[in-house]
Amino acid sequence: MDRDFQVIENKARSDKSLLRILSSLLYDQEPLVRWRAIEALGRVSRIMAETDLEKVRRQIRRILWLMNDESGGLCWNGPEAIGEIIFNVPVLIYEYGPILISFLIEEPFEAGTRRVIARVGRKNPEIFSKSGTLIAASLKNPDPELRAFSIKALNSLEDTSAYDEVAMLRDDQSPVEDYDFETGELRKITVGDFARAYLGRLEKSGN
């Protein structure tokens, strides 16, 4: 999937089916295609919200339904898709942010929800501030994705309460994949990389 957002945003102004098309790509076999579809979904939602905010709400509700076993086609990247929509349409953060928090402890959405908090939390940390304890509880989880994205979420929220636990992970070489919204590429990174970024920010701030 090409990452030409100017073309995508222009198309969004005339093609009302674009949200549906991008949503179908959330099931693509290729992870990079899924991530670029998620990113595009956010951009298109921002354009749609200018004239039809309710349509964006309906899209979020549809994704939430697809995250339910009863949908018949579980949308594993549902939290990330919703997160990117509300990142681009901040007026909806207070409406859907609390709903996303509930997926912090629901398989298979735990890591994805932490990714969302890491991204949306930079824009509005207040809505997620009370979830820090729940996120920090995953720092000893055997799943490296949960450890990595818990650290990233805590860093975004500027939550210092788990400093000691994060410090113990500074040399954790377990690899994970993380989508870089600056470059549009997936990058290999370790749990320890996230831990050192967290610790480095606190050292710079003097906390």
C-alpha positions as CSV (number, residue, x, y, z in Angstrom):
1,M,0.0,0.0,0.0
2,D,1.4,3.4,-1.1
3,R,1.9,6.0,1.6
4,D,0.8,9.1,-0.4
5,F,-1.4,10.8,2.1
6,Q,-2.1,13.8,-0.2
7,V,-3.8,11.5,-2.7
8,I,-5.6,9.6,0.0
9,E,-6.9,12.7,1.7
10,N,-8.1,14.2,-1.6
11,K,-9.8,10.9,-2.4
12,A,-11.5,10.9,1.0
13,R,-13.4,14.1,0.1
14,S,-15.2,12.5,-2.8
15,D,-15.1,8.7,-2.1
16,K,-17.4,7.9,0.8
17,S,-16.5,4.2,0.6
18,L,-12.8,4.8,1.5
19,L,-13.3,4.0,5.2
20,R,-14.7,0.6,4.3
21,I,-11.9,-0.2,1.9
22,L,-9.2,0.8,4.4
23,S,-11.0,-1.2,7.1
24,S,-10.8,-4.3,4.9
25,L,-7.0,-3.9,4.8
26,L,-6.8,-4.4,8.6
27,Y,-7.1,-8.1,7.7
28,D,-4.2,-8.2,5.2
29,Q,-1.6,-10.9,5.6
30,E,1.2,-8.4,5.4
31,P,1.9,-6.4,8.7
32,L,3.2,-3.3,6.9
33,V,0.0,-3.1,4.8
34,R,-2.1,-3.3,7.9
35,W,-0.1,-0.6,9.6
36,R,-0.3,1.8,6.6
37,A,-4.0,1.1,6.4
38,I,-4.3,2.0,10.1
39,E,-2.4,5.2,9.5
40,A,-4.5,6.1,6.4
41,L,-7.7,5.3,8.3
42,G,-6.8,8.0,10.8
43,R,-6.1,10.6,8.1
44,V,-9.3,9.8,6.2
45,S,-11.3,10.0,9.4
46,R,-9.9,13.5,10.0
47,I,-11.2,14.6,6.6
48,M,-14.6,12.8,7.1
49,A,-15.0,14.4,10.5
50,E,-15.0,17.9,9.0
51,T,-18.4,17.3,7.5
52,D,-19.8,14.1,9.1
53,L,-18.4,13.3,12.6
54,E,-21.2,10.8,13.2
55,K,-19.9,8.7,10.3
56,V,-16.5,8.5,12.1
57,R,-18.3,7.4,15.2
58,R,-20.1,4.7,13.3
59,Q,-16.7,3.5,11.9
60,I,-15.3,3.2,15.5
61,R,-18.4,1.3,16.6
62,R,-18.0,-1.0,13.7
63,I,-14.4,-1.7,14.6
64,L,-15.4,-2.3,18.3
65,W,-18.0,-4.9,17.0
66,L,-15.3,-6.5,14.9
67,M,-13.2,-6.9,18.1
68,N,-16.0,-9.1,19.4
69,D,-15.9,-12.9,18.9
70,E,-19.5,-12.7,17.7
71,S,-18.4,-10.7,14.7
72,G,-17.0,-13.9,13.1
73,G,-13.8,-12.2,12.0
74,L,-11.8,-10.9,15.0
75,C,-10.0,-7.6,14.2
76,W,-6.7,-8.0,16.1
77,N,-5.5,-4.5,15.2
78,G,-8.8,-3.0,16.3
79,P,-7.3,-0.9,19.2
80,E,-4.6,0.5,16.9
81,A,-7.2,1.4,14.3
82,I,-9.5,3.2,16.8
83,G,-6.4,4.8,18.4
84,E,-5.3,6.3,15.1
85,I,-8.8,7.6,14.4
86,I,-9.1,9.4,17.7
87,F,-5.4,10.6,17.4
88,N,-6.5,12.4,14.2
89,V,-10.0,13.4,15.5
90,P,-9.1,14.5,19.1
91,V,-12.6,15.6,19.9
92,L,-13.4,11.8,20.2
93,I,-10.6,11.0,22.6
94,Y,-12.8,11.5,25.7
95,E,-15.6,9.5,24.2
96,Y,-13.6,6.4,23.2
97,G,-10.4,6.6,25.2
98,P,-12.0,5.1,28.3
99,I,-13.4,2.3,26.2
100,L,-10.0,1.5,24.9
101,I,-8.6,1.3,28.4
102,S,-10.9,-1.7,29.1
103,F,-8.9,-3.7,26.5
104,L,-5.6,-3.4,28.4
105,I,-6.5,-6.7,30.0
106,E,-8.4,-8.4,27.2
107,E,-6.7,-10.9,24.9
108,P,-5.5,-10.5,22.2
109,F,-5.6,-6.7,22.5
110,E,-3.3,-6.0,25.4
111,A,-0.2,-5.0,23.4
112,G,-2.1,-3.1,20.8
113,T,-3.9,-1.1,23.5
114,R,-0.6,-0.2,25.0
115,R,0.6,1.0,21.6
116,V,-2.5,3.2,21.4
117,I,-1.9,4.8,24.8
118,A,1.7,5.4,23.8
119,R,0.6,7.3,20.8
120,V,-2.6,9.0,21.9
121,G,-1.2,9.7,25.4
122,R,1.2,12.1,23.9
123,K,-1.7,14.2,22.8
124,N,-3.9,13.8,25.8
125,P,-2.2,12.0,28.8
126,E,-4.9,13.0,31.2
127,I,-7.5,10.5,29.8
128,F,-5.1,7.6,30.4
129,S,-3.4,8.8,33.6
130,K,-5.2,6.4,35.9
131,S,-4.2,3.4,33.9
132,G,-0.5,3.6,34.8
133,T,-0.7,1.0,37.6
134,L,-2.4,-1.5,35.3
135,I,0.1,-0.9,32.5
136,A,3.1,-1.2,34.9
137,A,1.8,-4.6,36.1
138,S,2.9,-6.0,32.7
139,L,6.5,-5.1,33.1
140,K,7.3,-8.6,34.3
141,N,5.1,-10.4,31.8
142,P,6.9,-13.1,29.8
143,D,5.5,-11.6,26.5
144,P,8.2,-9.1,25.3
145,E,5.6,-7.1,23.4
146,L,3.7,-6.4,26.6
147,R,6.9,-5.4,28.4
148,A,8.0,-3.2,25.5
149,F,4.8,-1.3,24.9
150,S,4.0,-1.0,28.6
151,I,7.3,0.9,28.9
152,K,6.5,3.0,25.8
153,A,3.0,3.8,27.2
154,L,4.4,4.8,30.6
155,N,7.0,7.0,28.9
156,S,4.3,8.7,26.8
157,L,2.2,9.3,30.0
158,E,5.3,10.6,31.8
159,D,4.5,8.1,34.5
160,T,7.5,7.8,36.9
161,S,5.9,5.3,39.3
162,A,7.5,2.3,37.7
163,Y,11.1,3.6,37.5
164,D,12.7,0.8,39.3
165,E,10.9,-1.9,37.4
166,V,11.7,-0.3,34.1
167,A,15.4,0.1,35.1
168,M,15.6,-3.6,35.5
169,L,14.8,-4.0,31.8
170,R,17.4,-1.7,30.4
171,D,19.5,-4.7,29.2
172,D,16.5,-6.8,28.0
173,Q,17.5,-7.7,24.4
174,S,14.1,-9.3,23.5
175,P,13.1,-8.0,20.0
176,V,9.7,-6.5,19.0
177,E,8.4,-4.8,15.9
178,D,7.3,-1.2,16.2
179,Y,5.6,0.9,13.5
180,D,7.4,4.2,12.9
181,F,4.8,6.9,12.0
182,E,7.6,9.2,10.8
183,T,9.0,6.8,8.2
184,G,6.0,4.5,7.6
185,E,8.2,1.5,8.2
186,L,8.3,-1.3,10.7
187,R,11.4,-1.3,12.8
188,K,13.1,-3.9,15.0
189,I,13.7,-2.7,18.5
190,T,14.3,-4.3,21.8
191,V,12.6,-4.0,25.2
192,G,15.8,-2.5,26.5
193,D,15.7,0.2,23.9
194,F,12.3,1.3,25.2
195,A,13.6,1.1,28.8
196,R,16.6,3.3,28.1
197,A,14.5,5.9,26.3
198,Y,12.2,6.0,29.4
199,L,15.1,6.3,31.8
200,G,16.9,8.9,29.6
201,R,13.9,11.1,29.5
202,L,13.6,11.1,33.3
203,E,17.3,11.9,33.7
204,K,17.0,14.8,31.3
205,S,14.0,16.2,33.2
206,G,15.7,15.7,36.5
207,N,13.1,13.3,37.9
